[in-house]
Amino acid sequence: MSEAAAQPLALTLGEPAGIGPDLTIQLWRRRTELKLPAFYLIGDPEFIANRARLLGVNISLKTVTPTQANETFARALPVVPLDGNSVTAQPGKPDASSAPAAIASIRRAVSDVLAGTAAAIITNPVAKNVLYRSGFAEPGHTEFLARLVQEATGETLRPVMMLWSPELAVVPVTIHLPLKDVVAGLTVELVTETGRIAARDLTARFGISRPRVAVAGLNPHAGEEGALGEEDRTIVAPAVKQLQAEGIDAVGPLPADTLFHERARATYDVALCMYHDQALIPIKTLAFDHAVNVTLGLPFVRTSPDHGTAFDIAGKGTADPSSLVAALTLAARLSATAPALVPAK
């Protein structure tokens, strides 16, 4: 095992009023049963202790540094405190402490993984509307991570979101855009770069020597040779040809309505999709409870459960931990395979 993979995993607090703290407490209690890799939580120890009491859970906590997390994990939940960020949010009720704590936790996790004291980052879900109200300028987690890496290293990155499960892996080329804006945001360069990063990281992280990339068409039936829209001929097809010219095993544009059945999925390793729902509907249908959000294009591993903050059930102890278990397990696996990557140029 590599030196980086021997380090513990850094788990962020996420939105403190959501289910992230509940799931973290639940997973540490079940760490032996679930055979979880060692991790530490970056958060407010007093807040976590209070949440555990609210859940009726008897849990041991210990304030640590990242280097102490491995030796602590077997007997207590290791918590790396947030400097000057106490948390007062109640379940389902974000308050003024929510955004600063969530942001500080992400910052510390990136600092730790870049310093080599964490093997990878797993992010608990955040509430974007809460972050935006605090002045948060990035569209989401993924873009914020890229900015933090740029601040620390000077490297300009284009992170790529992949939703992964054993059944299916998908990459949306455009993500949080209104459907009416997708065509304007879609370019040959964007499709090509996204496919390039996906193929590179599937090799470097997942150990797939020559990843098979299926590229979905934008329009119904991949445009029907222009009868149902020109974008597949003018944007998607040229991008596929460019990827092929670079030695990437890419095919497309393919009609999205026949891309996700079982026989079709056996023919590729990742589906490159043109917009958010084209990618997320099939994977959430097939793997709703255990799909993992993986950020490609970063110099470290970052995974996240594929669900939100679930304010309505926070503090009730009923949240399903399956996706966070999968995120932790996958982060450990990927960081052991390739602990460090040079950001894509």
Phi, psi and omega in degrees: 000140181290162179300316181295320181293337178285346178284157178288166175271143178262121180251122181279162181290324188071197176289115186295337179277357181264199186272355180306310178299321179300312182295321180298314178298315181298318183291320179297320179298329183256020188301321181287313179302318183270357179055051185278146173290157180294135176218162171232149179264137175259106185189194180265111183303320180295320177299316180295320178297319178295319179295320178298318178296320178298323179282354182073030185250132175267111185226144175267130177241149173217129175284127187222171161264162180305325182290346178264356189293318182301314183287340182271331194304324184292334186243344181204151175288116180285130179234120173269118188287154174273122182296114174072011181244088173276149186246131182238359183297141176260158181307128178078000185226082177301146177225193185295342179275347189296301185297312179302321180292315180298316181292316180297325179294318178296316180302315182294321180297317179296318178300317181294315184290326177290332178278351180085010179266356172230144182280328184194171178244134169240125184255125170291155185294145176247163175257108186298323180296327177292317178296316182299321180295339179272357182099007178300127191263347185270153178298330182184190180310309190301311181292325179294319178299317179298320180294320179296322177295318179297318178299322185277327189241344185082358180277131174268124186242157166238098181289152182232131179271127173238133170261122188238142169208165177300334182278327189197144170235133181226148176231117173278131180286312170254146189241270187267067177239140169303146184303325181294342182259358185296314183299317179296329182274350185267125179226161176303317182297319181293316178297316181297312182295321179297315178296323180296313180294318179298314180296317181300313184284333174295327175285308187290321184266316187263354176074023178269113191296322179221086185299141177264119185250115175264124184254118181284146172285158178281315187266165174305137180058029181054035172091350180049052178055036177097347181292332181245028179126142184272347190299326181290328177280326187263340182241303188289311183300315177298325178295319178297317179297322178294318177299317178298321179296334178273005178088011180271135181280080182245143176226149178144181000287140182248143177300126185292336184286348177240018187268344192242007175284168192301314182294322179295318182297334180289349185263358181214164179261333178210143174256123176269117186248154190274340180208167190311300187289333176300328179271315191279332178298310181296320183287327178285338173288318184277329191216048187302320187272347186223013174288152184234137173273120180242128177268117176268162177086004177259160178278010177213169179274131171226125175234166180204148173296149184267058175207172183262200187281339177049057181305329186292337180244005179298139179080002182257348177075019184250001183291141180280122183274002191304316184290323177290323174302314180296322180294317178296314182296317180292321179299318178297317180296312185290322180289332176288328181286315184211089186293337183213141177229147170283128180306144181297140179272000000 
